[in-house]
Amino acid sequence: MIVLSESERLGVPYIAIDIGQLESGEWIVIETADAQFAGLSHIPPLELWNKLKDIR
């Protein structure tokens, strides 16, 4: 998963990573940011935290 590999590469456990898909189908990282500034516009906070705790 691109998000996990980028988080590990940057050495941080919780980060906001914007990704996009090229016309070729390849996924790329567009930008990274401190996760405290990420919005929760598409998922309820409790659902997000439950999914995060189950990673790995």
VEXDREN-2710 file (C-alpha; in Angstrom, 1 decimal):
% VEXDREN-2710
k/r/px/py/pz
1/MET/0.0/0.0/0.0
2/ILE/1.5/3.3/-1.1
3/VAL/0.4/5.2/2.0
4/LEU/2.0/2.8/4.4
5/SER/5.2/2.7/2.6
6/GLU/5.4/6.5/2.4
7/SER/4.6/6.8/6.1
8/GLU/7.4/4.3/6.9
9/ARG/9.8/6.1/4.6
10/LEU/9.1/9.4/6.4
11/GLY/9.3/7.8/9.8
12/VAL/6.0/9.1/11.2
13/PRO/3.1/7.0/12.4
14/TYR/0.3/9.4/11.5
15/ILE/0.4/11.7/8.5
16/ALA/-2.0/13.0/5.9
17/ILE/-0.9/11.8/2.4
18/ASP/-2.7/13.0/-0.7
19/ILE/-2.5/10.5/-3.5
20/GLY/-3.6/10.5/-7.1
21/GLN/-3.9/8.1/-9.9
22/LEU/-2.3/8.8/-13.3
23/GLU/-4.0/8.1/-16.6
24/SER/-1.6/5.1/-16.8
25/GLY/-3.1/3.6/-13.7
26/GLU/-0.1/4.3/-11.5
27/TRP/-0.7/5.8/-8.1
28/ILE/1.6/8.7/-6.9
29/VAL/2.0/10.8/-3.8
30/ILE/0.9/14.4/-4.4
31/GLU/1.8/15.9/-1.0
32/THR/2.2/15.0/2.6
33/ALA/1.2/17.1/5.6
34/ASP/0.8/17.0/9.4
35/ALA/-2.3/14.9/10.0
36/GLN/-3.7/17.3/12.5
37/PHE/-4.6/19.5/9.6
38/ALA/-6.4/16.7/7.6
39/GLY/-10.2/17.0/7.4
40/LEU/-12.6/14.3/8.3
41/SER/-15.0/15.2/5.6
42/HIS/-15.7/11.7/4.3
43/ILE/-15.5/9.4/7.3
44/PRO/-16.8/9.8/10.9
45/PRO/-13.9/10.2/13.4
46/LEU/-14.7/7.1/15.5
47/GLU/-14.8/4.9/12.3
48/LEU/-11.4/6.4/11.2
49/TRP/-9.7/5.7/14.6
50/ASN/-11.1/2.2/14.7
51/LYS/-9.7/1.5/11.2
52/LEU/-6.3/3.1/12.1
53/LYS/-5.9/0.9/15.2
54/ASP/-6.5/-2.3/13.1
55/ILE/-3.7/-1.5/10.6
56/ARG/-0.9/-4.1/10.9
END
